[in-house]
Amino acid sequence: MTSRASRASPAPIKAAHDWMAGMRFSPDRPLIDVSQAAPSDAPPEALRTAIADYVLHEKEAHLYGPILGMLRLRRAMATHCSQIYQTTLAEENIAITSGCNQAFCATISALSEEGDEVILATPWYFNHKMWLDMMGVHTRPLACGSDMMPDPEQAERLITPKTRAICLVSPNNPAGVAYPDALLHAFFDLAQTHGIVLILDETYKDFHPDPTHPHSLCQRENAHDTLVQLFSFSKSFRLTGHRVGAIVTASKRLQDVEKFLDTVTICPSQVGQYGAYWGLLHLSDWLDGQRKEMSKRRAFLEDRFSLLSDQGWKLLGVGGYFAYVEHPFELSSDKIAEMILRDSSILCLPGTMFAPPEMVSATRQLRIAFANIGCEELEILIQRLHKFSLALASTHADK
């Protein structure tokens, strides 16, 4: 007996970590884990103190809350987005979810049924593809160009009467790139013309090159009749374990989202929501410091990548939390990723986890999530990849 879940691909992060079964890493070459885009440090102490006080003294911290989320958080998020996107939003436009993954799941459940289609820019975020598979919704891959940008004209050729949405991620996971405003408007126009929805996953919004103005889509007339924005508080405030995300869209669309959320979780975690609320009110300066640190790591990686470029590597995209690279070897990236783990103690993800099997370019691609390692470890990572390339080239020369 099979199910849609059994036919979906295995969870990629877990699959990659399973490669390490039985492995031991020596003190002189410890593991560098760049497989997952999740902060490894705890939230700042001030936020932890605020959460602890809330848990100790507020009864509501331990009770069911509103299905669409804590009212004060929805209002704070509406104010925040109104300022960032230069628009006017209210709590009626906001739903709080148990992480951004659930925001996507709730949105797809509200928009589509079995047999419908959703266009995903490829390389895609693998959990998006997994949920579509489990819903029985067909994925229409939209291959990005060598600059990691999707093409609206190619997307239009994929639209059928069954198409319900186009989904983009910006800043992108896995490629890191932020989509230009003009490109996003072109996709908005495309979606509006065909009466479908543009889903824009903005999990890494706070690490956009211009976080005060990531795009101007929300200034379009009745923008959220076409647009669904998805957000996460996990990366911004280091609240990954608390699972807090958000949907911003037209209030009428949230009526069906509410049914999904009530069935699945009843309400988001009260404690996590309070952490997100307190963060929105108090952590803007701290977050600015985190953003500058990520920019520093990005610049360092771009500068030092020349050592690998000389060996045939290509930096396809970088930004947010990620670098997306092309390796120069004939072997597929899933094999290369396992070899890099075994030979260089680096855990990264192969491009094959972010693409359909027929996308040949993915076999030459790897994702490096640099958010959890500083410039010193980045230098070690580059040196190890350099040595790995030399060793592999030598082995093939001998053959």
VOKE-534375 format. One record per atom (N, C-alpha, C): x, y, z. Coordinates in steps of 0.1 Angstrom, whole numbers, plus 5000, padded with zeros to 4 digits. Atoms other than C-alpha are relative to their C-alpha. Layout:
<atoms>
XYZ/...
</atoms>
This chain:
<atoms>
500849885000/500050005000/500950125000/499249885001/501450344990/499150125003/500749874998/500550704998/500850114993/499349895006/501451044985/501350035008/498849984992/503851085014/501149904997/499050115002/505550755007/500750024986/499549985013/506050864971/500950134999/499249885000/507551204980/501549975003/498550024997/511351244982/500250005015/499749994985/512951185016/500450145004/499749874995/513551495037/501550024997/498649995004/516851625022/501050025011/499049974989/518551765053/500349875008/499850124993/517951435071/500849904992/499350095009/519151235041/501550034999/498649965000/522351435040/500749975013/499450034987/522951395077/500149855002/499850154999/522451015073/501349964994/498750045006/525651015052/501049995011/498950004990/527551075084/499949885010/500150114991/526350755101/501349925000/498850074997/529350585116/501350084997/498849925002/531750865106/500550075012/499449934989/534151025130/500950114994/499349895005/535751365125/501150045010/498849994992/539251425138/500150155005/499949864995/540051735160/500850094991/499249925009/542551855134/499250034987/500849975012/539851845107/498549985004/501450014995/536451905124/499050024988/501149995010/533151885104/499750154999/500649875003/532052205087/498749974994/501350045005/528352175083/499350134994/500649895008/526952405056/498849954993/501150065007/523952195048/498750075003/501349954996/521152385066/500150155003/500149864998/520152745067/499350035013/500649984987/519352765104/501050055010/499149944990/520952985130/500349895011/499650104990/522952765154/500150065014/499949934987/523153025182/498650025005/501349974994/520353095207/499650154997/500449865002/518353425204/500850095010/499349924991/519953725220/499450005014/500450024986/519753725258/498850095004/501149924997/517354015260/498749934995/501250075005/514853815239/499749885008/500250114992/515353505259/499450045014/500549954987/514753705291/498550044999/501449965002/511553845277/499149884998/500750125001/510353505267/499849935013/500050074987/511153355301/499050085009/500949924992/509253645318/498549974996/501350025006/506253585295/499549865005/500450144996/506253205303/499649995015/500250014986/506453265340/498750085005/501049904994/503853545344/498850024992/501249985009/501353535315/499349864998/500850125001/498653275317/499849964985/500350035014/497953295279/501249934993/498850075006/501453155272/499749854999/500250144999/500052815280/498749954995/501450025004/496552835265/499950004985/500349985014/495052805231/499950154997/500249865005/495153135211/499250004988/500749995013/493453265180/500649924989/499650085011/493653045150/501050074991/499149925009/495253315128/501150075008/498849954993/497653415156/499650115010/500249904989/498053655185/499750144993/500449875006/496353985177/501150105000/499049894999/499154205189/501249974991/499050035010/501654015167/499550034986/500649975013/499354045137/500050154997/500049865001/499054415143/501450054998/498649965001/502854455148/500549974986/499550055013/503554255116/499350094989/500749925010/500954465097/500750144999/499249874999/502754785109/501349994993/498650025006/506154645100/500049994985/500150025015/505154535065/499550134993/500549875005/503254865059/501250104998/498849915001/506555055066/501049954990/499050055009/508854825047/499550014985/500550015014/506654785016/499250124996/500749885003/505155135017/498649984995/501450035003/501555025017/499250015013/500949994988/498655005042/499449865002/500550134997/497954665058/499550015014/500650014986/495954565089/500149865004/499950144995/495754255110/499149914992/500950095008/492954125087/500849944988/499250055011/495754075061/501149905004/498950084994/498053875084/499549875007/500250124993/497953515095/501449955005/498750064994/500653375119/499949854999/499950145002/501753025112/501149935008/499050074993/503852755127/501249984991/498950005009/506852845106/499650044986/500349965014/507152955070/499649884991/500450125008/506852595057/498549985001/501450014999/503352585072/499350114993/500749905008/502552915056/499949964986/500150055014/503352765022/498949894999/500950115001/501352445030/498550065001/501349944998/498352655042/499550074988/500449925012/498452875011/499649914989/500350095011/498652584987/498649935003/501350074997/495752405005/498850094998/501149905003/493652725002/499850034986/500049965014/494452774965/499649884991/499950115011/494452424949/499349875005/500550144997/493052074948/500849904992/499350105007/494351744935/499950024985/500049995014/495351764899/500350144995/499749875003/495952134899/501650014998/498649985003/499352284889/500650135007/499349884995/501852524905/501450004994/498749985006/504952664888/501050045010/498949974991/508152654908/501250034992/498749965006/511252834898/501049895005/499150114997/514052574897/501550054997/500150094988/516352514915/499050055010/501149974990/513452504940/500449985014/499950044986/513152494977/499349875002/500550145001/512752124982/498749975008/501250024993/510052145009/498750054993/501249965008/507752334985/499649884991/500350115009/508052044960/499449885008/500550124992/507451784988/498650025003/501449974996/504251954999/499149984988/500850025012/502951974963/499849864997/500150155002/503651604959/499049945009/500950064990/501851524991/498550044998/501349955003/498851734980/499449954987/500450055013/498651564946/499950124990/499949895009/499351904930/501249994991/498950025009/501551884899/500950125000/499049905001/504752084899/500550024985/499549975013/505652264867/501450085002/498749944997/509452334869/500350124990/499649895008/510552674856/501550025002/498550004998/514352644850/500550144999/499449875000/516352954859/501250004991/498949995008/519053084837/501349995007/498650014993/522853084844/500250115010/500049894990/522253404864/499149975012/500950054990/519853204886/498750085001/501249925001/516953434875/499049924991/501150065008/513553294863/499650094989/500449925011/512153414830/498550004999/501449995001/508553534829/499449954987/500550055013/508153454792/500049845000/500050144998/509153094799/498949955009/501150044991/506753084828/498650004993/501349995007/503853194806/499849884992/500250125009/504452894783/499649885009/500350114992/503952674813/498650005006/501349984994/500552814823/499049924992/501150085006/497552584816/498750045008/501349984993/493852594827/500149955015/499850064986/495052394858/500950085009/499049934992/497652644869/499350095010/500549924989/496852804903/500950105005/499049904995/500052984912/501349984994/498550005002/503653074905/500650035013/499349984987/505953044935/501450044997/498649955000/509153244938/500550015014/499449984988/511653264966/501150114999/499049895002/513553594970/500150085014/498850065005/516153624984/499949854999/500350145003/516453274970/500649905008/499450124994/516952944986/499749894989/498650014995/519052774973/501050094995/499049935008/520753024950/500550135007/499649884992/520953324974/499650134993/500249875007/520153584947/498650065004/501249924998/517553854953/499550044986/500549965013/515253914923/499750154999/500249865002/515154264909/498650045000/501449954999/512054474914/499349984986/500650015013/511354484876/499649854997/500350145003/511454104874/498849955008/501150034992/509054064903/498750064994/501249945006/506654304886/499649934988/500350075012/506854114854/499249875004/500750124995/505753794873/498750045006/501349954995/503053994891/499050024988/500849975012/501754114857/499549874994/500350135006/501853754844/498949935008/500950064991/499953624874/498650074999/501249925000/497353904873/499349974987/500650025014/496753864835/499349864999/500650145001/496053484839/499149975012/500950034989/494053514871/500549895009/499450094990/496453314892/500750085011/499449944988/498353384924/501550004998/498650004998/501953494928/500349985015/499650034987/503353334959/501550045001/498649954998/506553514971/500449975014/499450054987/508453334999/501150105003/499049904996/510453605017/500649975013/499450054988/511953395044/501250085004/498749934998/515253585040/499950154997/500249865003/513753925036/500950095008/499249924992/515754065065/501550004996/498650005005/518953975047/500150034985/500149945013/517954135014/501150114999/499149895002/520554374999/499550145004/500649874996/518054655005/498849965009/501050054992/516054525035/498950115004/501049904998/514254865039/499050014988/500849995012/512754825004/500249884991/499750125008/512954464991/499350014986/500749985013/510354544963/498950095002/501149905000/507454764954/498749944996/501250065004/504854504946/498850045007/501149974991/502654594975/499450144997/500649875004/502154944960/499149994988/500950025011/500254794931/498650015005/501449994996/496454854932/499549865003/500650134996/494754574951/501149894999/498950095002/498154404952/499749865005/500150134993/497254124976/498849924995/500950095007/494354004954/500849904992/499150095009/497153854933/501249955008/498850034993/500053844958/499849935013/499950064986/500653614988/501550005004/498749994995/503753695008/500249905012/499850094989/505253435031/501350045007/498849964992/507653515060/500349905011/499550084988/509653365088/500750095010/499349944989/510853485121/501249925005/499050094995/513253195125/501450054998/498749955004/516253345107/500350145007/499849864995/515753705119/500350005015/499950004985/515353635156/500549885006/499550134995/516853285159/499049925007/501250074994/513453135167/499749874993/500350115008/513852825146/499149895008/500750104992/512652585174/498650045004/501349964995/509652795182/499050004988/500850015012/508252775146/499050114999/500949895002/506753115138/500250064986/500049945013/505953235103/498850084998/501149915003/503453455086/499650004985/500649985013/501153495056/499550144999/500649875002/500353845042/499349994987/500850005013/497553855016/498650065003/501449944999/493953965010/499249925011/500750064989/491753905040/499049884996/500950105004/489253695020/500749874998/499350125003/491953445011/500449935013/499750064987/492753395048/498949925006/501150084995/489353255054/500249854998/499750145002/490352925038/501349965006/498850034992/493852945053/499749975014/500450034986/492152955087/499549865002/500650144999/490352625080/501249905001/498850095000/493752455073/500750015014/499249984987/495452605104/499249945012/500850064989/492552505127/500149855000/499950145001/492752155114/501349945004/498750054999/496452115116/500750035014/499349974987/497752305147/499150085010/500949924992/494652495161/500550145002/499449874999/496952785168/501549995000/498550014999/500652875166/500450005015/499450004986/502852845197/499950145005/500249874993/501953135221/501450055003/498749964996/505553145233/500850054988/499349965011/507053165199/499550134994/500749875005/504553435188/500550125009/499649894992/505453645218/501550044997/498649975004/509153615209/500150084988/500049925013/508453735174/499550145002/500549874997/506354015187/501050095007/499049934992/509054125212/501150044990/498949975010/511654105184/499750114991/500449895009/509654325161/500150135006/500049884992/509454585188/501450055004/498849964993/512954575202/501349964993/498750055005/515554405179/500450054987/499649955013/515854625149/501550034999/498649975000/519354745158/500849875001/499350134999/520454395168/500049934986/500250075013/519054255135/500950074989/499149935009/520954525116/501449955001/498750064998/524154395131/500249864994/499950135006/523354045120/500050014985/500049985015/522654165085/501450044995/498649955003/526054345084/501049885000/499150114999/527754025095/499849914988/500350085011/526053825068/500650064987/499449935012/527154085042/501549995000/498650024999/530654055055/500449874995/499750135004/530653685050/499849984985/500350015014/529153715016/501250064992/498949935007/531853965005/501349925001/498750084998/534653745020/499949884990/500250125008/533253435001/500250044985/499849965014/533053624968/501450044997/498649965002/536553764972/500949875000/499150124999/538153424981/499749894991/500450115009/536253214956/500949994988/499150005011/538853304930/501049885001/499150124999/541053024944/499349884994/500750125006/538352774933/499650034986/500349975014/537452964901/501249954991/498850045008/541052884889/500049854997/500150155002/540152514892/498749964992/501150035008/536952544872/498650015007/501349984992/534352614900/499450134995/500749875003/531752884893/499050035012/500949954990/529853094918/498850054993/501249975007/526353094904/499250115006/500849904992/524653294931/500550005014/499649994986/525353424965/499250125006/500849904993/523353624991/499149945011/500850054989/521053595021/500849915008/499350104992/522253275037/500849904992/499550115008/523553085007/501050044989/499250005012/526153034980/499649884992/500450115009/525152824950/501149994990/498850015008/528152684931/499949894990/499950115010/528952474901/501449945001/498750074999/531652214905/500549964986/499550035013/533952114876/500249864996/499750145001/533851744879/498949934991/500950085008/532151474857/499049935008/501050084991/530551294886/498950095004/501249934996/527051394897/500250075014/499849934987/526751644926/499649925012/500350084989/525151384948/501249925004/498850074998/528251174945/501150095005/499049914996/530551474948/499850055015/500349964986/528751594980/500449905010/499550114990/529351254997/501549995000/498550015000/532951254986/500650125008/499449894993/533551604999/499849985015/500250034985/532051495033/501049905005/499050114996/534251185034/501450055000/498649965002/537451345021/500450135006/499749864996/537151705033/499250045013/500849974988/534751695063/499250124999/500949895003/532351935047/498749944996/501350055003/528651865047/499250114993/500849905008/526852055019/499049924992/501150065007/523851974997/500250004985/499950005014/523851864961/498950064993/501049945008/521952044934/498849914996/501050105003/520051724927/498850005010/501149994990/518051784959/499150124997/500749885003/516752114944/499450004986/500450005014/515652004910/499449864996/500550125005/513751744890/501149924993/498950085006/515751444876/500550044986/499649975014/515651574841/500850134999/499249885001/517451894850/501549975002/498650045001/520951804840/501050095007/499149904994/522552124852/500249985016/499950024985/521752034889/501049905004/498950104996/524251744887/501350065001/498749934999/526952004886/500050115011/500249894990/525652224915/500049955014/500050024986/526052244952/499550125007/500449884992/524452464979/500950005013/499249984988/526652605007/499350115008/500749914991/524752765036/501050055009/498949944992/527353005050/499650075012/500549914989/525153165077/500549965013/499550054986/526552945105/501550005001/498550004999/530252985098/500550144997/499449875002/532353295101/501150004989/499049995011/535053425077/501249905002/498950094998/537753215094/499749864995/500450135005/535752895088/499849994985/500250005015/534853005053/501449994993/498650025006/538653035045/500449855001/499650144998/539152685059/499249914989/500950075010/536152555037/500650024986/499549985013/537652715006/501349924998/498850075001/541052575013/499849844999/500350145001/539652225018/499449964987/500550035013/537652244986/501150014989/498849995009/540852354968/500849885000/499250124999/542752054981/499249884995/500950115005/539751824973/500150004985/500049995015/539851954937/501349954995/498750055004/543551894934/500249855001/499950144998/543251544948/499249924990/500950075010/540351444925/500650014986/499449985013/542051594895/501249914998/498950095001/545151394903/499649864998/500550145001/543251074907/499549974986/500550025013/541551114874/501250004989/498949995009/544851204857/500849875000/499450134999/546350884870/499349894993/500850105007/543550684855/500150024985/
</atoms>
